[in-house]
């Protein structure tokens, strides 16, 4: 990774605008680090010391819960212009998950202490953060229900639908992640992934082309996801 010469005032993502913060008129000097990460680099590790709020300016990240050396759980994939996590705002000093860069990505790190000062008495910032917390909570509950209540085929079908969303397809996601990573995302074994791919291909529900999995019968895949 390397420090870039990007300046917040030049940035088109306007992350501070989301929080109602007027950068040009700030009285404090901000402790912000603008970092670039290459494909495959780890942004931060689960349980590592944390003192910065992280914003993804551009790129694609994999968010992982590391349970053991043998098995991890992929929680989600994050794309451009999003804050990774606000959990540091409750006084925590470690990251609750691992973030990995799947393509060349650019991120901004803002001191958590300064962030709290910036949003103090700022209703627009609090409204934005509450909405983000609510969205993250709903997504987490949805992931937990998928893992706990669906069978292996249902989880795999759900993952196929997610990976075929346009926001991930624009990155050619299947050329970036392996079948092992698909298995981690679906919380099933690699053997099950290969089995389901062969079965769904034989049933003409999907097609395989240069590692990519193309859904042919999306209604049936949706049905498998629902009843799984």
N, C-alpha and C positions, 0 to 999 in steps of 0.2 A: 504494500500500500504506500501511498505518497500524499503529502499535503499539497493541495492544488492552490492556485491563486484566485479561486472563485470568491467573489465578494457577495454578501447577502443582498446588497443593493442592486447587483447585476442579475441576480437569480430570477428566472421567470416563474419558478414554482410558487413563490410567495407564501411560504409556510407560515410566516409571521402574520400575513394578512388574515389567514384562517382564524388566528387568535385575537385579532383586533389590536395588534401591536404595531405602532408606527416607528419603524427602525430609524429613519433620519432624525427623529426628534428625541431619541433616547438619551438620558443623561449618563448612563453607565456604559463602560466599555465591555462588550460582550466577549465571553470566553467560548468561542465557537471554533471547531475544527472541521475543515472540509477535507474529506478523505476519499480516495479512489481505491476500490478493491477489484482485483482480477477474478476471473472465473475460477471457482473452487476454493477461494479464500474464506476463512471464517471471520465474521465481523466481531462476534463475541461468543464466549462459551457460557453455557448454563452454569449458574452459581458463581461465575467469576465476578470480581469486584466491579461495581458500576457507580459512576457518579455523573453520567451524561444521559440526557434525553436524546434519542436517535431519530433522525428524519431521513427517509429514503428519497433522495432527489430523483434518481433514475436507476433503472436496473430491475433485477429479479432476484428475490431472496427465498430461501427455504427455511421455514421455522420448525425446529425440531425439539422434542422432549427426549433427552438422553436417559434411558432407563438402565442400560447396561452396555458393555462393550459389544455384545452380540446382537442387540436389538434396540432400535430407536423408533419413535413414533413421530411421523411428520404431521404437524398440526395444520399447516396451511402454506401457501405460497403468496408472497407479497410483491406487488408491483409499484410503479412510480408514485411519488408524492404522497407518502403516508408516514405518520409517526409509528414507530415500531411498537412502543409500549410505554404506558404511563404509570406502571406499577411503582416506579421509583418515587412517585409523589407521595406515597404513604410512609416514607421514611426508610424503605428497604434500601439495601446497598449491594444487591446482587441481581443479575439478570435471571428471570425465571425460565428461560429457554435458550437454545443455541440458534444463532442466525448465520446462514451460509450464503455466499454469493454464487448464483448459478450462471451469471454472465457478468461482464464488466459492469460494475455498479458504482454510483457516487452517493455518499451519505454525509450528513451533517451531524456533528455531536455538539450539543449545547449543555453547559453546566446545569445539572438538575437544581442546584441551589439558586442560580440566576433565573432559571425558568420559573421557579416558585415566586421569585420577586417580580418577574415580568407579568405574571397572571394575577397577582394580588389585586383585589378590588376591581377585577376586569370581568364583568358579567359575560361578555362575548366569549372570552377564553373559557370560562367555566362551562358555558353552554356547549361549546364545541367539544371539550373534553368529556363531558357527561354523555354526549351523543356517541363519541368514540368508545367510551367504556361500555355503553349499552349495546352497541353493535358487536364489540368483542365478546361480551357476555353471551349474546344470542348465538354467535357463531360457535363459541366454545360449547354451549349446551347442545347445539345441533350436532357437533362432532362427537360429543359423549354419547348422545342417543344413537348415532349411526354405529359406533363401535360396540356399544353395549346391547343394542336391541336387534340389529340386523345380522343375518347370517353372512357367511363369507362371500357368497355370490352377490348378495345385496350390497355389501360394502364395496365390492369390486365395481359393480355397475354404477354406484354413486360416484366413485372416483373417476370412472370414464367420463361421466357427464361433466364433472368439475374440470377435468383436464382438457375437455373439448370446448370449454368456454372461449369466446373470441379473445378475451383479455390475455389468456395464456397461449392460445394458438398463434398469436402474432409473434411470439418468441420461439415458435417451433419447439414446444415444450418436450415432445417425445425424443427430439434429438439431443436434449440437454440432460434428461433424467434417465436412469436405468430402470430395468424391470424390478430390481431389488428395491429401488426407491419407490416405485409404484406399490410394491408389496408393503413397505413401511407405511405408506400413506393410507392404504386400505386396511392396515393391521391384520394382514394375512401372510402366509408363507410365500416364498418365491415359487415353490412348486405349485401352489394353488393359482397364482397369477398365470403361469404357463398353461396350466390345465384349462382355466376359464377362457383364455385367449383362443386356444385351439377349439374348444367347444363352441364359443360364440362365432368364430370364423366359419366352422363347419355348418352352423345353423344360419349362416349368411346374415348375421346381425352386425358384424364388424368386418372390416378389411384391414390387412396389414400391408403397409407400403413404406419401405425404407425406414424401419423402426416405428413409424407413425401408426397409431390405431385410429382408423376412421370409422365412425359410427354410421352404419348403413340404415338400420331400423331404430331410429331414436325413440319411437313410442314404446317399442318392446324393451329397450334398455331402461327407459323410465319406469316401466312396469316392474322389471326385475329389481330396480332400486327401491320401489315402494313396498313390494310384497316381501322383499328379502329379510 
